[in-house]
Amino acid sequence: MPHVTVKLWPGKSEQQKTPLAETITKDVMAILHYGEESVSIAMEEVQSQDWAEKVYKPDIQNKWDRLNKKPGYDVNDL
């Protein structure tokens, strides 16, 4: 049962989040061959000033070898 969490800075509207969730769901279904009922999507807003501590260090830096898509930004530039 795939569950995808999208962490993003605040400010995106529901009109942006809804199609993003729909697109991710469709891609998971098409690529992994799951039914729509098996897929869940969460949007987790993280303040920009908290990004390094709450997202980058625990989810990116500490799991670098598990990332399927690595970021193209430097955390020091945030």
Backbone as JSON, one array per atom type, in Angstrom:
{
  "sequence": "MPHVTVKLWPGKSEQQKTPLAETITKDVMAILHYGEESVSIAMEEVQSQDWAEKVYKPDIQNKWDRLNKKPGYDVNDL",
  "N": [[0.83, -1.17, 0.0], [1.09, 1.86, -1.12], [2.06, 4.86, 0.41], [2.44, 8.23, 0.09], [4.24, 11.01, 1.11], [4.31, 14.38, 0.7], [6.44, 16.9, 1.3], [6.45, 20.31, 1.75], [6.98, 23.85, 1.35], [4.84, 26.22, 3.0], [1.97, 27.81, 1.46], [1.08, 26.94, -0.98], [-1.86, 26.43, -2.83], [-5.06, 24.74, -2.36], [-6.02, 24.23, -4.85], [-3.72, 23.75, -6.21], [-2.53, 21.67, -4.78], [-4.38, 19.55, -4.94], [-4.49, 18.63, -7.75], [-1.82, 17.82, -7.88], [-1.71, 15.69, -6.03], [-3.53, 14.0, -7.32], [-2.15, 13.46, -9.71], [0.18, 12.19, -8.77], [-1.04, 9.95, -7.61], [-2.16, 8.69, -9.9], [0.2, 8.1, -11.3], [1.5, 6.34, -9.51], [-0.34, 4.25, -9.55], [-0.2, 3.48, -12.28], [2.51, 2.79, -12.65], [3.25, 1.08, -10.51], [1.18, -0.68, -10.43], [-1.07, -0.68, -8.68], [-4.36, -0.42, -7.28], [-6.54, 2.46, -7.13], [-7.62, 2.66, -4.58], [-5.64, 1.76, -2.96], [-3.71, 3.65, -2.66], [-2.41, 6.41, -0.88], [-2.06, 9.88, -0.17], [-0.27, 12.48, 1.36], [0.04, 15.88, 2.28], [2.46, 17.8, 3.68], [3.11, 20.68, 5.24], [5.96, 22.65, 5.78], [7.63, 25.12, 7.45], [9.86, 27.46, 5.91], [12.11, 28.25, 7.4], [12.39, 26.1, 9.06], [13.06, 23.99, 7.49], [15.67, 22.83, 7.1], [16.22, 21.52, 9.58], [13.89, 19.95, 10.04], [13.32, 18.58, 7.7], [15.47, 18.41, 5.7], [17.86, 17.44, 7.08], [16.92, 15.04, 8.56], [15.46, 13.57, 6.56], [16.7, 13.74, 4.08], [19.61, 14.3, 4.07], [20.4, 12.35, 6.01], [19.52, 10.06, 4.82], [20.61, 9.73, 2.36], [21.6, 7.69, 0.67], [19.3, 6.31, 0.12], [17.69, 7.85, -1.42], [15.77, 8.28, -4.31], [15.58, 10.35, -6.01], [17.67, 12.94, -5.9], [18.1, 16.14, -4.29], [18.71, 19.3, -5.95], [19.7, 21.48, -4.7], [21.59, 23.37, -2.29], [21.67, 22.96, 1.12], [22.69, 24.97, 2.68], [22.06, 27.25, 1.33], [19.5, 27.87, 1.93]],
  "CA": [[0.0, 0.0, 0.0], [1.93, 3.05, -1.13], [1.68, 6.13, 1.01], [3.42, 9.24, -0.31], [4.17, 12.27, 1.83], [4.96, 15.49, 0.01], [6.77, 17.98, 2.23], [6.62, 21.52, 0.97], [6.81, 25.11, 2.07], [3.46, 26.71, 2.99], [1.62, 28.81, 0.46], [0.44, 26.34, -2.15], [-3.31, 26.36, -2.65], [-5.7, 23.44, -2.56], [-6.13, 24.08, -6.31], [-2.43, 23.21, -6.64], [-2.27, 20.4, -4.09], [-5.29, 18.49, -5.41], [-4.0, 17.97, -8.97], [-0.55, 17.14, -7.59], [-2.07, 14.4, -5.42], [-4.16, 13.17, -8.36], [-1.1, 13.03, -10.64], [1.01, 11.2, -8.06], [-1.85, 8.73, -7.49], [-2.22, 8.04, -11.22], [1.51, 7.55, -11.63], [1.71, 5.16, -8.66], [-1.21, 3.19, -10.08], [0.3, 3.04, -13.58], [3.86, 2.23, -12.58], [3.34, 0.0, -9.54], [0.02, -1.56, -10.64], [-1.98, -0.7, -7.54], [-5.63, 0.25, -7.47], [-6.62, 3.77, -6.5], [-7.95, 2.49, -3.17], [-4.43, 1.38, -2.23], [-2.77, 4.78, -2.64], [-2.75, 7.58, -0.07], [-1.14, 10.99, -0.36], [-0.35, 13.51, 2.39], [0.81, 17.11, 2.06], [2.94, 18.28, 4.97], [3.74, 21.98, 5.09], [7.06, 22.9, 6.7], [8.12, 26.49, 7.3], [11.19, 27.51, 5.28], [13.16, 28.33, 8.42], [12.48, 24.79, 9.72], [13.32, 22.97, 6.47], [16.94, 22.12, 7.33], [16.12, 20.64, 10.74], [12.73, 19.04, 10.02], [13.24, 17.81, 6.45], [16.75, 18.11, 5.04], [18.75, 16.57, 7.87], [16.42, 13.69, 8.82], [14.89, 12.84, 5.42], [17.55, 13.83, 2.89], [21.01, 14.1, 4.43], [20.61, 11.1, 6.73], [19.04, 8.94, 4.01], [21.1, 10.04, 1.03], [21.73, 6.47, -0.12], [17.97, 5.77, -0.18], [16.95, 8.79, -2.27], [15.66, 7.95, -5.73], [15.8, 11.64, -6.68], [18.39, 13.8, -4.97], [17.84, 17.56, -4.55], [19.74, 20.05, -6.64], [20.0, 22.69, -3.93], [22.48, 23.23, -1.14], [20.94, 23.34, 2.33], [23.26, 26.22, 3.19], [21.47, 28.36, 0.59], [18.12, 28.09, 2.36]],
  "C": [[0.88, 1.24, 0.0], [1.29, 4.24, -0.43], [2.8, 7.11, 0.69], [3.18, 10.5, 0.5], [4.97, 13.3, 1.05], [5.19, 16.58, 1.04], [7.09, 19.2, 1.4], [6.46, 22.74, 1.84], [5.35, 25.52, 2.0], [3.23, 27.69, 1.84], [1.0, 28.24, -0.8], [-1.04, 26.15, -1.85], [-3.83, 24.94, -2.8], [-5.87, 23.17, -4.05], [-4.81, 23.6, -6.92], [-2.18, 21.83, -6.04], [-3.13, 19.26, -4.64], [-4.81, 17.86, -6.71], [-2.64, 17.29, -8.79], [-0.83, 15.76, -7.01], [-2.69, 13.47, -6.46], [-3.11, 12.63, -9.33], [-0.21, 11.97, -10.01], [0.25, 9.88, -7.96], [-1.89, 7.99, -8.81], [-0.89, 7.41, -11.6], [1.83, 6.31, -10.79], [0.89, 3.99, -9.19], [-0.63, 2.62, -11.38], [1.63, 2.3, -13.48], [3.94, 1.02, -11.66], [2.16, -0.98, -9.59], [-0.8, -1.77, -9.38], [-3.28, -0.05, -7.95], [-5.64, 1.57, -6.72], [-6.88, 3.67, -5.0], [-6.72, 2.15, -2.32], [-3.47, 2.54, -2.01], [-3.29, 5.88, -1.72], [-1.64, 8.62, -0.22], [-1.36, 11.99, 0.77], [0.51, 14.69, 1.96], [1.18, 17.64, 3.43], [3.69, 19.59, 4.76], [4.78, 22.19, 6.19], [7.56, 24.32, 6.42], [9.55, 26.47, 6.75], [12.31, 27.53, 6.31], [13.35, 27.0, 9.17], [12.92, 23.68, 8.78], [14.58, 22.16, 6.77], [16.81, 21.11, 8.47], [15.02, 19.59, 10.63], [12.65, 18.17, 8.77], [14.63, 17.42, 5.96], [17.6, 17.13, 5.84], [18.17, 15.17, 8.08], [16.02, 12.9, 7.57], [15.78, 12.82, 4.18], [18.99, 13.47, 3.25], [21.24, 12.73, 5.07], [20.14, 9.86, 5.98], [19.49, 9.08, 2.56], [21.16, 8.81, 0.13], [20.39, 5.86, -0.49], [17.15, 6.69, -1.08], [16.94, 8.31, -3.71], [15.82, 9.19, -6.6], [16.43, 12.56, -5.64], [18.11, 15.27, -5.31], [19.02, 18.22, -5.25], [20.09, 21.35, -5.95], [20.94, 22.35, -2.79], [21.72, 23.74, 0.07], [21.45, 24.65, 2.91], [22.7, 27.46, 2.48], [20.04, 28.66, 1.02], [18.01, 29.25, 3.31]]
}
